[in-house]
Amino acid sequence: MKAVALYPYEVSERLELRLTDFDDPVTGDAVSVRLLGSALPNEDSSATGMTPAYDATHGSPWRKLTFRLDVTLSAEELKRILPPTSDVGSDTSMLVQITCPSTRYRHGVRLRHSGSGQWSGHATVQRDDVRGSLTLRPQLVRVSSIPEVNDFPYATREGALVASGESVALYVDSLPPSLASGIGASLVMVWEDFSNSEDPWRREHSDDVYHLEPFGSEPRLLLNSRYGQLREVLESTAKRGREAALRDIFGVLVAQPVWLQLCMTALTALEVDDDSGSVSTPSGWRGDLIAMILPRLYPEEPDAEERTRRAASESHEPDGAASLSSRLGTVVQGLMASYKTVELALRTFERVRDEEDNTDD
């Protein structure tokens, strides 16, 4: 389980990162990139803790990709996390961490402060260094130390994190199925009263929270409308606080097992020819999902065909299927950024508990 950082000083989680001005410096041509909104299996971008996404997969091929990074933080948040004597430009530094899970590429970009809670800069990635997607996360840290006094609510040490923001995904290869065909096109979600369902299985299991039908060209996720308050929570548009934390936790509790089922369904659809040993990959959402998860299942294997062969072999053997299922749990948690949802929920819990304790006093 990932450790949760509970800071003894004020920290903001409201940095906002935007990417613009994409081009290939090798050719001098602009690169077409779409802002997709959120890398999610449903329409609520915060319900599963996943990230805003940019699509660099549909334009002309590029050898290098350069783009502009802009980060903002409100004046109110800066005032809350930094003492009045601090100068944002000289006492802090804005960093954007860029990572590629498939290739383990890591790079940091320092942005310049342009005043009024704004920072900007540029980043460049080589096409040969990245595969699948990039994750970019902004962080504001102190670069100077100040004396520490009793009941001082601010960070005082050099290197201390004082603000972070939601990660941004930049897809450079194939998109997840929920994005490749448009949000909701690969997974249809329906609310239904299971006790009155035409499906005998759901009718006999009317206490279930959800039921997945991973069939055909569009798998369906049915949510039990018996739990009316659950629907109210999941469809909440709250940005932060208890309501947002509760929504995110419930979203992850449903989304993780659903996507684990979809992954297993996709992998078991791989077919091996006994004579030639070749592997046939399914089309549609199953093929899209396989392409997304295999680099994460076999990060040590650079060859796509070998990854597919290994997955087909494991998925059709009892011991292999058990190992595959175990690793898929980790892959899905990574794709869902489950740790992030848990961390935010725990910090909200701590904040609310402290507020209640102060009220009682």
Secondary structure, 3 states (H helix, E strand, C coil): CCCCCCCCCCCEEEEEEEEEEEEECCCCEECCCEECCCCCCCCCCCCCCCCCEEECCCCCCCCEEEEEEEEECCHHHHHHHCCCCCCHHHHEEEEEEEEECCCCEEEEEEEEECCCCEEEEEEEEEHHHCCCEEEEEEEEEECCCCCCCCCCCCCCCCCCEEEEECCEEEECCCCCHHHHCCCCCCCEEEEECHHHCCCHHHHHCCCCCEEEECCCCCCEEEEECCCHHHHHHHCCCCCCCHHHHHHHHHHHHHHHHHHHHHHHHHHHCCEECCCCCCEECCCHHHHHHHHHHHHHHCCCCCCHHHHHHHHHHHHCCHHHHHHHHHHHHHHHHHHHCHHHHHHHHHHHHHHHHHHHHHHHC
